[in-house]
Amino acid sequence: MGLRSRLKDTLGGLLGGTQDTERRPQPYRSPVASIIDDARAQERAQAEERARAEEAARAQRFTPASPAPAAPAAPEPPKDADAEEKQRKFMARARKGLLTKVSEAGGAISLGDLHDHSEKRYFIAHRAFSTLMEEMVAEGLLDYESGTGIARLTDAGRAVMGGA
């Protein structure tokens, strides 16, 4: 026992403390090992703190008071009267243009050629073109033969083309 330990034990005994008669020698620890252990302890403490913060944030997001965020809705087109009127006029002009194209082709044209014209001239393609064709066939402006893929201009179509 060293001088410091004997003084400590004596002073502890005088002040009412217990004496440690069985002192065990501590194993040697290199300074590098102590630094590594301290760094690992800090990393564990930081990881635990992050986990607590994430759990608190998760609990706060999904409380009944604040429901889970909904997926953003797709932007809707403007619904003002001017925009709807412009759209209606554009579709009427495109309809008349397609009827004129069929007329210029001799009253009958392939659906592929009509689709190309619609896409290049009016930027109407795919589903919008199909809808437009279905409307014109339903109104009796065009007859469509699905077997040959030919659209034919009707008398009603000629009347719309010449009158409007």
Steps between C-alpha positions, in 0.01 A plus 500: 500500500615843418521797728191661348289188554609468864420865568162463333413190701611660827310819433196304392512297821527812716208665323280192533546344158566136435845368442568307186737235618480295181625729227527333167751628254343639182623355172708725283307695239679675223406864435393408145251242631350762728460743211336231284262401779406865560433549127281189487305615804440839335385332177256280693364801685456695175330202332261463794421872488431485125274198550304683772466809278382292202248316715368829639470645150324185374258508792429868440432449127248221550301619797122514461517879529712521187409237238759357267573730209295419191660452162499822302212515257562548132458861399160568353453714194359847559123500526420856415245584234755652261715188492200276437377728222845501337514121520154468344592736213828317437329160483237641259778636278685168511181309419435723198864466392484121512179499299667729244797263479267207431322707234830598334600133489191425289255428781688199640830479686685240704484540874882507519521797261226683689678434828830635362325815375326546836826458688708729280244774442297509823725312745216258568619142520442166666210502748379850412496406129305182577247699702463756222449226239245322719307827540503570123384145422229521769378834356490342154764733348724208402449133431784274606560156354702305754588221255679732256588782741339761274304804620238631254338842503120494529243753376467632857877549508491696175223716640700580816807568295323738266267666752727559796 
